[in-house]
Amino acid sequence: VDLCLFCMYVQEYGRDSPNPNTRRTYLSYLDSVRYFKPEGITAFGGDKNGRGDSLRTLVYQELIMGYLQYLKNRGFTSMYIWACPPLPGDDYIFYVHPQRQKTPKSDRLREWYLRMLKRAKEQKIVYKTSNLWDLFFEGGKDHRVDPCRALDLPYFEGDYIPGAIEEYLSKINEEQEALKGKKSKKTFKGSSSRGKSKRTLNGPETVDSQVMTRLGDQIKHMKEDFMMVHLQPICSYCRKYIIAPEKRFSCETCPKFDLCERCYKDDCGLDERSRHPTGSLAVHKFKESVAPQVKDTNDTDPSMECEIFETRQTFLSLCQGNHYQFDTFRRAKHSSMMVLYHLHNPSAPAFTSSCNVCNRELEPGQGFRCTVCTDYDVCAVCKNKPDFSHPHELKKHSSQPDARVARISDEERRARQEQLRKTMQLLVHASSCQDKQCPHPSCFKVKMLFQHSLTCQTKATGGCQYCRRMWALLQLHAKSCTTPNCPVPRCRDLKQYRRFAQAQAEKRRRMHYHKMISR
């Protein structure tokens, strides 16, 4: 029997991604359920007191180390990890954990990652490790150049840094607006003593420097939770990863101190007291070598596309809606079986229906649905009872989509995806098309749907099929749209709503993290 024990969500940014995310990876979420046997056995014997990692911990760490090696082989240069435990009573990926499984505290989770990374360095998988503050903020041990900009920081969805930067930008804008409204001029006041010394000759520090100062002060005392895992050599001056065809210059005295070719030439052009190590009369020698050859980050393995696994929240919603729980061994086996079913049958309906009269689960194609009421279904047995009545028309469930699930081929699935792509292109075209005699055969139909949605009194909430179809297309478009001024109606509103909901979730996560750190 298959049993799902470990799950990990990552964000991969390949060679074609813009800086600063080029060739980077973010370990977004990690979750597991405690069903490994035997329990209570320490791997490798532990320390002199018999304390050490359990066998299941060793397996989980080997999985992550294997993934790191996989990333390195594909040409990625780094991984970023934010060690943040879930909220109390919250689930990251798996729905309802066993009662005997405890949620780790921040320090325990951090030590768990550090032990894993130590083993990865011993096995030459990881070149070296650092943290975000030491690498990008003034005062860090790996920060040896001019102050960084906020645009130099890696930007990952759901991470602590983007949400914190947006909060600081909002506060700075509010402060500037408040200062403009005051008649009396006040002297500039920074957020810290270090911030006060950063005033330029032209006036107060810029918004970018204010954001970096406040962010640096915020994460300085919790910097160990923001881990930077370097898979390739990184220049100690410009923080650029040194890969072929560039040359690599390694200090023969300082461990893991490397320079790219440009920074090495700049260092050689300085006087002896300014050369590495700065302030010393003895100049260290560098050894020239060829930088590692890396691939283009493309994955040769075929991808298994399934919408419910695209994000952590969609998978968790699937488990919550269908009660795919992992709190007992029996439920975990059933939930794992259903997870595999949805993975290998991406066209299957994600949620099942139940009769609103007898609460019996309805098989696909068996039952009736109200054409007016929202989420009202009834089975054939209850419908045929003499005392059953419903004020609206009931339509029999369609069994055609489910009958084709088992025999749908890869070619048909690709054809559906291509048709969906063309539909999205048509939606964008019709939104900006001003030609009343447009030669596109379906442009007029989409325009009529737009016009109908403006004048319809029933709307999608009232059961209008045309409005429902248009609303589904708009939501699907907004989900993948990246155009700033998109001409599609309601696209900006839908994107702002999704961004607001995501920002609120990220804010709650940051607030919980701060409370945990302050204890």
Beta strands, then each sheet from edge to edge (+ up, - down):
strand 1: 6-13
strand 2: 24-32
strand 3: 78-82
strand 4: 128-131
strand 5: 226-230
strand 6: 247-251
strand 7: 258-259
strand 8: 286-290
strand 9: 353-354
strand 10: 361-362
strand 11: 368-370
strand 12: 377-378
strand 13: 394-396
sheet 1: 1+ 2- 3- 5+ 4-
sheet 2: 7+ 6- 8+
sheet 3: 9+ 10-
sheet 4: 12+ 11- 13+
end
